[in-house]
Amino acid sequence: MLKTAEALVVCEIGVYEGAHAETLLDLPLKSLTLVDKWTVVDEVHYPGHDQDYWDAMAERVKARFEPTGARILRTTSLEASKQFAVHCPTGRAGFHMVYLDATHTYEACMEDLEAWWPLVKPGGYFCGDDWRYPGINKAVREFCSKRVLDFDYFQNEWMIRKPW
C-alpha cells in the first residue's frame, strides 16, 4: 500500500466492471472519481455487448461504489477532463493519481495523456494498464520522450511520476 501523510485524490478512467477500482479502495482516499461512458464503442474487444449490457454494468458499478463516496461520471474521458480542468487551473492540479484504462488506440491514448497530465499534482502518478497494446505503448513512450519524462512498466502496467 502507498504510504502518504495526506489522503489521496484519485481518478480512474475506464472502469468497466470496477475490479481495479476495488483495489483503489485500499488506499487512504480523500476522494475517488470513476469515469466511464459505459457504451458500445469497441465491437472487437467486446463483441455482442449491446447497450443494455453496458447500462446494467454502469448500474452495478454505481451500486457498488456510490456507498463508498466515490464520484461516478458516466461520460467520455475527454469530457471529464474538461470538467476537472475548470477547477484545476495550471499549477493547481488536483489528483495524486490518475489511472488510465480507457480506449486502447494510439490516438485515444495520446489524447487522454495530454488531457489528464495537467490535472496530476507535482509528485503524483499517472499510470495505466494494457501496456502490451501497441497503441498504448507507443503513446506513452512518445508522450514521455516529448517531455523528457521517465516511465516504468511492469508486465501490463505503466507509470509516470510527475516531477516536483
ChimeraX commands (.cxc) that place a marker at each C-alpha (Angstrom):
marker #1 position 0.00,0.00,0.00 radius 0.5
marker #1 position 1.11,3.55,-0.77 radius 0.5
marker #1 position 2.20,5.42,2.36 radius 0.5
marker #1 position 1.36,9.10,2.48 radius 0.5
marker #1 position 0.78,11.81,5.08 radius 0.5
marker #1 position -2.34,13.05,3.30 radius 0.5
marker #1 position -5.43,11.33,1.99 radius 0.5
marker #1 position -5.29,10.83,-1.76 radius 0.5
marker #1 position -7.40,12.26,-4.55 radius 0.5
marker #1 position -7.58,9.55,-7.22 radius 0.5
marker #1 position -9.30,9.18,-10.59 radius 0.5
marker #1 position -9.71,6.08,-12.73 radius 0.5
marker #1 position -10.68,6.50,-16.37 radius 0.5
marker #1 position -12.14,3.37,-17.94 radius 0.5
marker #1 position -13.78,1.50,-15.08 radius 0.5
marker #1 position -15.53,-1.39,-16.87 radius 0.5
marker #1 position -16.75,-3.69,-14.04 radius 0.5
marker #1 position -14.81,-1.90,-11.30 radius 0.5
marker #1 position -12.24,-4.60,-10.49 radius 0.5
marker #1 position -9.33,-2.14,-10.48 radius 0.5
marker #1 position -11.39,0.49,-8.69 radius 0.5
marker #1 position -11.97,-2.06,-5.95 radius 0.5
marker #1 position -8.21,-2.20,-5.31 radius 0.5
marker #1 position -8.08,1.60,-5.10 radius 0.5
marker #1 position -10.36,1.45,-2.07 radius 0.5
marker #1 position -7.38,0.05,-0.13 radius 0.5
marker #1 position -5.61,3.41,-0.46 radius 0.5
marker #1 position -6.03,6.20,2.11 radius 0.5
marker #1 position -8.54,8.12,-0.04 radius 0.5
marker #1 position -9.86,11.61,0.29 radius 0.5
marker #1 position -11.84,11.12,-2.90 radius 0.5
marker #1 position -12.22,8.61,-5.72 radius 0.5
marker #1 position -13.63,9.55,-9.12 radius 0.5
marker #1 position -14.60,6.85,-11.61 radius 0.5
marker #1 position -15.06,7.82,-15.26 radius 0.5
marker #1 position -16.54,5.57,-17.94 radius 0.5
marker #1 position -19.05,6.08,-20.71 radius 0.5
marker #1 position -20.36,2.50,-20.47 radius 0.5
marker #1 position -21.50,2.42,-24.05 radius 0.5
marker #1 position -20.94,0.33,-27.16 radius 0.5
marker #1 position -17.66,1.54,-28.65 radius 0.5
marker #1 position -15.50,-1.44,-29.42 radius 0.5
marker #1 position -17.07,-4.48,-31.05 radius 0.5
marker #1 position -13.62,-6.02,-31.47 radius 0.5
marker #1 position -12.89,-6.41,-27.76 radius 0.5
marker #1 position -16.49,-6.61,-26.55 radius 0.5
marker #1 position -18.47,-8.44,-29.24 radius 0.5
marker #1 position -22.14,-8.94,-28.55 radius 0.5
marker #1 position -22.29,-6.42,-25.70 radius 0.5
marker #1 position -25.29,-4.26,-26.53 radius 0.5
marker #1 position -26.29,-1.04,-24.77 radius 0.5
marker #1 position -28.47,-2.91,-22.27 radius 0.5
marker #1 position -25.36,-4.81,-21.17 radius 0.5
marker #1 position -23.43,-1.54,-20.63 radius 0.5
marker #1 position -26.33,0.14,-18.83 radius 0.5
marker #1 position -26.62,-2.81,-16.44 radius 0.5
marker #1 position -22.87,-2.73,-15.80 radius 0.5
marker #1 position -22.98,1.01,-15.07 radius 0.5
marker #1 position -25.76,0.41,-12.56 radius 0.5
marker #1 position -23.79,-2.39,-10.83 radius 0.5
marker #1 position -20.73,-0.15,-10.54 radius 0.5
marker #1 position -22.87,2.70,-9.23 radius 0.5
marker #1 position -24.49,0.43,-6.64 radius 0.5
marker #1 position -21.07,-0.85,-5.51 radius 0.5
marker #1 position -19.14,2.42,-5.36 radius 0.5
marker #1 position -21.58,5.21,-4.51 radius 0.5
marker #1 position -21.84,3.97,-0.88 radius 0.5
marker #1 position -18.06,4.43,-0.60 radius 0.5
marker #1 position -18.42,8.11,-1.52 radius 0.5
marker #1 position -16.91,7.66,-4.98 radius 0.5
marker #1 position -17.96,10.14,-7.61 radius 0.5
marker #1 position -19.11,8.35,-10.76 radius 0.5
marker #1 position -19.10,10.19,-14.07 radius 0.5
marker #1 position -20.78,8.49,-16.99 radius 0.5
marker #1 position -19.08,10.41,-19.75 radius 0.5
marker #1 position -16.05,10.28,-22.00 radius 0.5
marker #1 position -12.55,10.70,-20.71 radius 0.5
marker #1 position -12.06,13.98,-22.54 radius 0.5
marker #1 position -15.35,15.45,-21.32 radius 0.5
marker #1 position -14.49,14.50,-17.73 radius 0.5
marker #1 position -11.01,16.03,-18.02 radius 0.5
marker #1 position -12.58,19.30,-19.16 radius 0.5
marker #1 position -14.83,19.33,-16.08 radius 0.5
marker #1 position -11.81,19.00,-13.81 radius 0.5
marker #1 position -9.66,21.45,-15.78 radius 0.5
marker #1 position -12.12,24.22,-14.89 radius 0.5
marker #1 position -11.47,23.55,-11.19 radius 0.5
marker #1 position -7.72,22.90,-11.50 radius 0.5
marker #1 position -6.03,25.88,-13.14 radius 0.5
marker #1 position -2.41,25.43,-14.17 radius 0.5
marker #1 position -0.25,24.85,-11.13 radius 0.5
marker #1 position -3.21,23.73,-9.03 radius 0.5
marker #1 position -3.70,20.20,-10.30 radius 0.5
marker #1 position -5.91,18.14,-8.10 radius 0.5
marker #1 position -5.11,14.43,-8.49 radius 0.5
marker #1 position -2.44,12.49,-6.64 radius 0.5
marker #1 position -3.04,9.65,-9.10 radius 0.5
marker #1 position -4.81,9.24,-12.42 radius 0.5
marker #1 position -5.19,5.66,-13.66 radius 0.5
marker #1 position -5.91,5.37,-17.38 radius 0.5
marker #1 position -7.67,2.32,-18.81 radius 0.5
marker #1 position -9.90,3.80,-21.50 radius 0.5
marker #1 position -9.82,3.40,-25.28 radius 0.5
marker #1 position -6.75,1.45,-26.35 radius 0.5
marker #1 position -5.84,3.08,-29.65 radius 0.5
marker #1 position -2.74,5.22,-30.05 radius 0.5
marker #1 position -4.80,8.33,-30.90 radius 0.5
marker #1 position -7.21,7.98,-27.99 radius 0.5
marker #1 position -4.45,7.18,-25.51 radius 0.5
marker #1 position -2.42,10.21,-26.64 radius 0.5
marker #1 position -5.48,12.45,-26.29 radius 0.5
marker #1 position -6.07,11.11,-22.77 radius 0.5
marker #1 position -2.42,11.58,-21.79 radius 0.5
marker #1 position -2.49,15.19,-22.98 radius 0.5
marker #1 position -5.84,15.94,-21.34 radius 0.5
marker #1 position -5.16,14.41,-17.91 radius 0.5
marker #1 position -1.45,15.19,-17.41 radius 0.5
marker #1 position -2.11,18.81,-16.32 radius 0.5
marker #1 position -4.53,17.50,-13.69 radius 0.5
marker #1 position -1.91,15.36,-11.91 radius 0.5
marker #1 position -0.24,17.07,-8.93 radius 0.5
marker #1 position 3.54,17.51,-8.96 radius 0.5
marker #1 position 4.97,14.34,-7.43 radius 0.5
marker #1 position 1.78,12.49,-8.36 radius 0.5
marker #1 position 1.37,9.41,-10.50 radius 0.5
marker #1 position -0.09,8.97,-13.96 radius 0.5
marker #1 position -0.46,5.31,-14.70 radius 0.5
marker #1 position -2.50,2.74,-16.53 radius 0.5
marker #1 position -2.64,-0.73,-17.89 radius 0.5
marker #1 position -2.65,-2.62,-21.16 radius 0.5
marker #1 position 0.99,-1.79,-21.86 radius 0.5
marker #1 position 1.00,-4.71,-24.30 radius 0.5
marker #1 position -1.32,-2.85,-26.66 radius 0.5
marker #1 position 0.90,-1.29,-29.35 radius 0.5
marker #1 position -1.09,1.97,-29.36 radius 0.5
marker #1 position -0.71,2.47,-25.62 radius 0.5
marker #1 position 2.95,1.52,-25.60 radius 0.5
marker #1 position 3.69,3.94,-28.45 radius 0.5
marker #1 position 1.62,6.79,-26.98 radius 0.5
marker #1 position 3.21,6.57,-23.52 radius 0.5
marker #1 position 6.73,6.39,-24.99 radius 0.5
marker #1 position 6.16,9.40,-27.27 radius 0.5
marker #1 position 4.41,11.40,-24.55 radius 0.5
marker #1 position 7.35,10.87,-22.19 radius 0.5
marker #1 position 10.01,11.44,-24.84 radius 0.5
marker #1 position 8.45,14.77,-25.79 radius 0.5
marker #1 position 8.54,15.92,-22.16 radius 0.5
marker #1 position 11.79,14.20,-21.16 radius 0.5
marker #1 position 9.98,12.11,-18.56 radius 0.5
marker #1 position 10.91,8.72,-17.22 radius 0.5
marker #1 position 8.35,5.97,-17.09 radius 0.5
marker #1 position 8.27,2.45,-15.74 radius 0.5
marker #1 position 6.31,-0.55,-16.81 radius 0.5
marker #1 position 5.89,-3.96,-15.30 radius 0.5
marker #1 position 4.07,-6.75,-17.03 radius 0.5
marker #1 position 0.98,-5.00,-18.37 radius 0.5
marker #1 position 1.00,-1.73,-16.37 radius 0.5
marker #1 position 2.86,1.56,-16.84 radius 0.5
marker #1 position 3.58,4.51,-14.57 radius 0.5
marker #1 position 4.88,8.07,-14.89 radius 0.5
marker #1 position 5.76,10.12,-11.82 radius 0.5
marker #1 position 5.19,13.82,-12.35 radius 0.5
marker #1 position 8.28,15.84,-11.40 radius 0.5
marker #1 position 8.09,18.13,-8.42 radius 0.5
marker link #1:1,2 radius 0.2
marker link #1:2,3 radius 0.2
marker link #1:3,4 radius 0.2
marker link #1:4,5 radius 0.2
marker link #1:5,6 radius 0.2
marker link #1:6,7 radius 0.2
marker link #1:7,8 radius 0.2
marker link #1:8,9 radius 0.2
marker link #1:9,10 radius 0.2
marker link #1:10,11 radius 0.2
marker link #1:11,12 radius 0.2
marker link #1:12,13 radius 0.2
marker link #1:13,14 radius 0.2
marker link #1:14,15 radius 0.2
marker link #1:15,16 radius 0.2
marker link #1:16,17 radius 0.2
marker link #1:17,18 radius 0.2
marker link #1:18,19 radius 0.2
marker link #1:19,20 radius 0.2
marker link #1:20,21 radius 0.2
marker link #1:21,22 radius 0.2
marker link #1:22,23 radius 0.2
marker link #1:23,24 radius 0.2
marker link #1:24,25 radius 0.2
marker link #1:25,26 radius 0.2
marker link #1:26,27 radius 0.2
marker link #1:27,28 radius 0.2
marker link #1:28,29 radius 0.2
marker link #1:29,30 radius 0.2
marker link #1:30,31 radius 0.2
marker link #1:31,32 radius 0.2
marker link #1:32,33 radius 0.2
marker link #1:33,34 radius 0.2
marker link #1:34,35 radius 0.2
marker link #1:35,36 radius 0.2
marker link #1:36,37 radius 0.2
marker link #1:37,38 radius 0.2
marker link #1:38,39 radius 0.2
marker link #1:39,40 radius 0.2
marker link #1:40,41 radius 0.2
marker link #1:41,42 radius 0.2
marker link #1:42,43 radius 0.2
marker link #1:43,44 radius 0.2
marker link #1:44,45 radius 0.2
marker link #1:45,46 radius 0.2
marker link #1:46,47 radius 0.2
marker link #1:47,48 radius 0.2
marker link #1:48,49 radius 0.2
marker link #1:49,50 radius 0.2
marker link #1:50,51 radius 0.2
marker link #1:51,52 radius 0.2
marker link #1:52,53 radius 0.2
marker link #1:53,54 radius 0.2
marker link #1:54,55 radius 0.2
marker link #1:55,56 radius 0.2
marker link #1:56,57 radius 0.2
marker link #1:57,58 radius 0.2
marker link #1:58,59 radius 0.2
marker link #1:59,60 radius 0.2
marker link #1:60,61 radius 0.2
marker link #1:61,62 radius 0.2
marker link #1:62,63 radius 0.2
marker link #1:63,64 radius 0.2
marker link #1:64,65 radius 0.2
marker link #1:65,66 radius 0.2
marker link #1:66,67 radius 0.2
marker link #1:67,68 radius 0.2
marker link #1:68,69 radius 0.2
marker link #1:69,70 radius 0.2
marker link #1:70,71 radius 0.2
marker link #1:71,72 radius 0.2
marker link #1:72,73 radius 0.2
marker link #1:73,74 radius 0.2
marker link #1:74,75 radius 0.2
marker link #1:75,76 radius 0.2
marker link #1:76,77 radius 0.2
marker link #1:77,78 radius 0.2
marker link #1:78,79 radius 0.2
marker link #1:79,80 radius 0.2
marker link #1:80,81 radius 0.2
marker link #1:81,82 radius 0.2
marker link #1:82,83 radius 0.2
marker link #1:83,84 radius 0.2
marker link #1:84,85 radius 0.2
marker link #1:85,86 radius 0.2
marker link #1:86,87 radius 0.2
marker link #1:87,88 radius 0.2
marker link #1:88,89 radius 0.2
marker link #1:89,90 radius 0.2
marker link #1:90,91 radius 0.2
marker link #1:91,92 radius 0.2
marker link #1:92,93 radius 0.2
marker link #1:93,94 radius 0.2
marker link #1:94,95 radius 0.2
marker link #1:95,96 radius 0.2
marker link #1:96,97 radius 0.2
marker link #1:97,98 radius 0.2
marker link #1:98,99 radius 0.2
marker link #1:99,100 radius 0.2
marker link #1:100,101 radius 0.2
marker link #1:101,102 radius 0.2
marker link #1:102,103 radius 0.2
marker link #1:103,104 radius 0.2
marker link #1:104,105 radius 0.2
marker link #1:105,106 radius 0.2
marker link #1:106,107 radius 0.2
marker link #1:107,108 radius 0.2
marker link #1:108,109 radius 0.2
marker link #1:109,110 radius 0.2
marker link #1:110,111 radius 0.2
marker link #1:111,112 radius 0.2
marker link #1:112,113 radius 0.2
marker link #1:113,114 radius 0.2
marker link #1:114,115 radius 0.2
marker link #1:115,116 radius 0.2
marker link #1:116,117 radius 0.2
marker link #1:117,118 radius 0.2
marker link #1:118,119 radius 0.2
marker link #1:119,120 radius 0.2
marker link #1:120,121 radius 0.2
marker link #1:121,122 radius 0.2
marker link #1:122,123 radius 0.2
marker link #1:123,124 radius 0.2
marker link #1:124,125 radius 0.2
marker link #1:125,126 radius 0.2
marker link #1:126,127 radius 0.2
marker link #1:127,128 radius 0.2
marker link #1:128,129 radius 0.2
marker link #1:129,130 radius 0.2
marker link #1:130,131 radius 0.2
marker link #1:131,132 radius 0.2
marker link #1:132,133 radius 0.2
marker link #1:133,134 radius 0.2
marker link #1:134,135 radius 0.2
marker link #1:135,136 radius 0.2
marker link #1:136,137 radius 0.2
marker link #1:137,138 radius 0.2
marker link #1:138,139 radius 0.2
marker link #1:139,140 radius 0.2
marker link #1:140,141 radius 0.2
marker link #1:141,142 radius 0.2
marker link #1:142,143 radius 0.2
marker link #1:143,144 radius 0.2
marker link #1:144,145 radius 0.2
marker link #1:145,146 radius 0.2
marker link #1:146,147 radius 0.2
marker link #1:147,148 radius 0.2
marker link #1:148,149 radius 0.2
marker link #1:149,150 radius 0.2
marker link #1:150,151 radius 0.2
marker link #1:151,152 radius 0.2
marker link #1:152,153 radius 0.2
marker link #1:153,154 radius 0.2
marker link #1:154,155 radius 0.2
marker link #1:155,156 radius 0.2
marker link #1:156,157 radius 0.2
marker link #1:157,158 radius 0.2
marker link #1:158,159 radius 0.2
marker link #1:159,160 radius 0.2
marker link #1:160,161 radius 0.2
marker link #1:161,162 radius 0.2
marker link #1:162,163 radius 0.2
marker link #1:163,164 radius 0.2
view
